[in-house]
Amino acid sequence: MNKNISYIKNIKDLLESDLTILKYQNEIKNGGIIIIRNLIEKKKINQLKKYLIKIGQNSLPQYQPVKIGAPNHHRLFNDDPRSIVRGAFHQFSFYRWNQDLIDVFSIFEKGFWIKNILSNRNKNDFLKIEPNINDKFVARVSIQFYPSGIGYLNEHSDPVGEHQISAPLVVMSDKGAKKDFITGGSYFYGKDKKKFFIEDIANIGDLVIYDSSLPHGVELVDKNIKNIDWSNFKGRWTAVLATNKIEGSHAVRDSVDLQKKK
């Protein structure tokens, strides 16, 4: 793989000094990966998945633009040619200003703090309950479910810049025989140009920080399984801690689908 991976068990080890922060910033910018172990308890992740399954099975998905004051919602991406990055997955979006029964945004708040500090921002940037209507970016928890035999996301590059050094992932599924899924999942490339998969090097509850502008994607989950049922929620879950530009803004570029045919 030849990829520089740093495992951190204590957040204080990451944020103890400016020199330590600079060290990890440079690792990310040079293609390395930072994995913070057990940022979120597995019990909390499993509780969250049960909550989302109830929502997904008992309400209609709908499109909502990314904007100030947007409601929490869920929607399907099913090989839609209109998508900026083509894929097949079920997405659940949560914003800081909304309330819900288990306060989903607060579960991931520590991840946003870490990301903001590594991005040379104040810890609570983009996390106001009452944001400014003129804000160019919003923080969004994007939880994604990839059904076995169906779920994938084309290889792509996401924007990084003053708003974020990374769009980190939180691992929410176990990979392997008799676990949530067996093959596929989020991948990156090592210096040897070979794919490696996040769930092969990280566990449920881990925060994975990387340079989101580098090529990455989600390989078809469980390609050998014939599944046409989205509603059974068998497959792979993950969460993306994103700082997104609001719809219509040109503050940063869009994501780029590296596999889409022109």
C-alpha distance (Angstrom), angle and dihedral (degrees) to the residues before:
residue distance angle dihedral
M1 . . .
N2 3.83 . .
K3 3.80 91.5 .
N4 3.79 121.8 143.5
I5 3.82 106.4 -122.1
S6 3.80 123.0 178.4
Y7 3.81 119.7 -165.9
I8 3.80 117.7 -155.6
K9 3.80 121.6 -168.5
N10 3.80 98.0 178.9
I11 3.79 123.6 44.5
K12 3.81 89.6 -148.0
D13 3.82 87.5 65.1
L14 3.80 88.3 60.3
L15 3.78 98.2 45.3
E16 3.81 102.0 32.5
S17 3.82 95.6 110.0
D18 3.79 144.5 0.8
L19 3.80 89.2 -109.5
T20 3.81 91.6 55.7
I21 3.79 91.2 48.6
L22 3.82 90.3 49.5
K23 3.80 90.1 49.7
Y24 3.80 92.7 55.4
Q25 3.80 92.9 41.8
N26 3.79 88.8 56.7
E27 3.79 91.5 47.2
I28 3.81 90.6 54.4
K29 3.81 93.5 45.7
N30 3.81 89.5 50.3
G31 3.81 92.5 54.8
G32 3.80 98.5 -92.9
I33 3.79 126.2 139.3
I34 3.81 127.0 -131.7
I35 3.81 116.2 -156.0
I36 3.79 117.6 -168.9
R37 3.76 107.8 -160.2
N38 3.80 122.2 -129.0
L39 3.79 97.1 -11.7
I40 3.80 87.6 158.7
E41 3.80 124.7 31.9
K42 3.81 115.8 -109.7
K43 3.81 89.4 -129.9
K44 3.81 89.9 58.9
I45 3.82 91.6 48.0
N46 3.80 92.0 51.7
Q47 3.82 90.9 48.1
L48 3.80 89.0 51.8
K49 3.81 93.3 50.6
K50 3.81 91.5 53.0
Y51 3.80 89.5 50.7
L52 3.81 92.3 50.7
I53 3.80 93.5 47.0
K54 3.81 89.6 56.6
I55 3.79 90.0 51.0
G56 3.81 92.6 46.1
Q57 3.80 93.9 48.8
N58 3.80 97.7 43.6
S59 3.80 107.6 40.0
L60 3.79 136.1 50.8
P61 3.81 117.7 -104.2
Q62 3.79 115.4 -120.7
Y63 3.78 140.6 -179.4
Q64 3.82 119.4 -111.0
P65 3.83 123.7 175.0
V66 3.81 120.5 -123.4
K67 3.79 103.3 -104.3
I68 3.80 143.1 128.6
G69 3.80 108.4 -69.2
A70 3.81 95.3 15.7
P71 3.82 114.8 160.3
N72 3.76 124.1 -118.2
H73 3.80 107.7 -99.2
H74 3.79 146.7 152.3
R75 3.78 131.1 -128.4
L76 3.81 142.0 174.7
F77 3.79 126.4 -118.2
N78 3.79 106.4 -164.4
D79 3.79 108.8 172.1
D80 3.81 89.8 -59.5
P81 3.83 111.5 178.5
R82 3.83 89.1 -151.1
S83 3.81 91.8 65.6
I84 3.81 117.7 107.7
V85 3.82 86.7 -135.9
R86 3.78 114.2 25.0
G87 3.78 119.4 -130.3
A88 3.79 148.5 122.0
F89 3.79 117.5 -110.5
H90 3.80 144.4 113.7
Q91 3.82 112.8 -111.0
F92 3.81 128.1 -158.8
S93 3.82 115.4 -167.4
F94 3.80 126.5 -160.9
Y95 3.81 130.0 -176.8
R96 3.80 130.1 -161.2
W97 3.82 94.9 -120.3
N98 3.82 95.0 57.9
Q99 3.78 127.7 80.8
D100 3.80 126.2 -141.9
L101 3.79 136.9 171.8
I102 3.82 97.6 -89.3
D103 3.83 99.1 25.0
V104 3.81 94.2 -118.1
F105 3.79 96.2 -173.2
S106 3.80 92.9 58.1
I107 3.83 90.2 56.6
F108 3.81 89.6 65.6
E109 3.82 99.5 33.0
K110 3.82 94.8 104.8
G111 3.80 88.5 57.2
F112 3.80 90.7 56.3
W113 3.82 90.7 48.7
I114 3.81 90.8 54.3
K115 3.79 92.7 45.4
N116 3.82 92.4 49.0
I117 3.79 93.3 50.5
L118 3.81 91.3 49.0
S119 3.82 87.6 49.3
N120 3.84 90.4 56.1
R121 3.76 91.1 -110.4
N122 3.78 134.0 124.7
K123 3.78 112.6 -84.5
N124 3.80 94.8 -112.8
D125 3.81 99.7 41.0
F126 3.83 112.2 141.1
L127 3.82 90.1 7.5
K128 3.81 100.9 99.0
I129 3.78 117.8 132.6
E130 3.81 87.5 -144.1
P131 3.83 105.5 38.2
N132 3.79 125.1 -168.6
I133 3.79 113.1 -97.4
N134 3.82 87.8 -133.0
D135 3.82 94.7 56.9
K136 3.80 113.1 127.8
F137 3.82 95.8 -155.6
V138 3.79 137.7 40.6
A139 3.79 132.2 -164.2
R140 3.79 113.0 -122.0
V141 3.78 133.3 179.7
S142 3.80 104.3 -142.7
I143 3.80 110.0 -169.0
Q144 3.78 112.0 -169.4
F145 3.78 130.7 -163.8
Y146 3.82 119.3 -162.0
P147 3.84 111.8 -164.8
S148 3.80 116.9 -136.7
G149 3.79 110.4 -99.2
I150 3.83 91.8 12.8
G151 3.78 113.4 47.3
Y152 3.80 122.4 97.7
L153 3.81 141.7 131.4
N154 3.80 123.2 -149.7
E155 3.77 118.9 -113.9
H156 3.78 107.7 -89.3
S157 3.79 149.0 156.5
D158 3.82 122.5 -120.6
P159 3.82 125.6 -153.7
V160 3.80 119.7 -99.7
G161 3.79 126.5 -178.9
E162 3.79 140.9 107.6
H163 3.81 90.5 -20.9
Q164 3.81 96.6 54.8
I165 3.79 141.5 -4.2
S166 3.80 88.7 -155.5
A167 3.80 144.5 -0.6
P168 3.83 95.2 -131.2
L169 3.78 125.0 -151.4
V170 3.79 128.2 -135.1
V171 3.80 112.4 -150.3
M172 3.82 110.5 -127.9
S173 3.83 104.1 166.8
D174 3.80 138.0 57.3
K175 3.80 117.7 -127.1
G176 3.80 124.2 -147.1
A177 3.80 144.6 59.6
K178 3.83 112.6 -27.2
K179 3.81 90.4 6.5
D180 3.81 133.3 102.8
F181 3.80 94.9 -68.8
I182 3.79 137.2 -8.8
T183 3.81 110.4 -153.4
G184 3.79 139.3 22.4
G185 3.80 126.6 19.1
S186 3.81 135.5 134.8
Y187 3.79 113.7 -11.7
F188 3.77 141.3 -177.0
Y189 3.79 133.0 179.6
G190 3.78 128.4 -104.1
K191 3.78 124.5 -144.5
D192 3.81 86.7 -91.9
K193 3.86 87.4 63.2
K194 3.80 90.9 -117.6
K195 3.80 123.1 131.7
F196 3.77 120.4 -110.1
F197 3.79 126.4 -175.9
I198 3.79 127.2 -128.0
E199 3.80 95.4 -140.0
D200 3.82 88.6 56.0
I201 3.82 90.7 62.6
A202 3.83 103.4 28.1
N203 3.81 138.0 50.2
I204 3.79 137.8 -141.7
G205 3.79 109.8 -65.9
D206 3.82 95.5 23.8
L207 3.82 119.9 129.4
V208 3.83 113.1 -136.9
I209 3.82 116.0 -158.8
Y210 3.81 119.8 -170.8
D211 3.80 142.7 144.8
S212 3.80 100.3 -76.9
S213 3.81 92.1 -163.5
L214 3.82 90.4 69.6
P215 3.83 117.0 91.1
H216 3.80 112.9 -83.7
G217 3.78 138.6 144.7
V218 3.79 146.8 155.5
E219 3.79 115.6 -87.3
L220 3.81 114.8 -143.2
V221 3.80 106.5 -74.7
D222 3.81 113.9 -123.0
K223 3.80 95.2 -11.1
N224 3.81 92.0 -172.9
I225 3.80 93.6 59.0
K226 3.79 118.0 91.5
N227 3.77 104.0 -144.7
I228 3.78 127.9 158.3
D229 3.80 96.8 164.5
W230 3.80 114.6 98.3
S231 3.79 92.0 173.7
N232 3.82 98.4 66.4
F233 3.82 89.6 68.3
K234 3.79 95.0 -143.5
G235 3.78 110.4 152.9
R236 3.79 140.9 49.1
W237 3.82 130.6 -19.6
T238 3.79 128.0 -166.8
A239 3.81 137.8 161.7
V240 3.81 126.2 -137.5
L241 3.81 117.4 -156.6
A242 3.77 98.0 -150.4
T243 3.78 134.9 179.4
N244 3.80 100.7 -157.0
K245 3.78 130.7 -170.8
I246 3.77 112.1 -120.2
E247 3.80 117.4 -103.2
G248 3.80 111.8 -79.6
S249 3.81 94.7 20.3
H250 3.80 121.6 127.1
A251 3.82 94.4 -165.4
V252 3.82 90.1 119.9
R253 3.79 134.4 3.7
D254 3.79 123.6 -88.4
S255 3.77 122.4 -104.5
V256 3.82 112.1 -85.4
D257 3.81 122.1 -131.9
L258 3.80 104.0 -141.3
Q259 3.82 93.5 -167.0
K260 3.79 101.5 43.8
K261 3.78 112.7 116.7
K262 3.80 113.1 -121.8
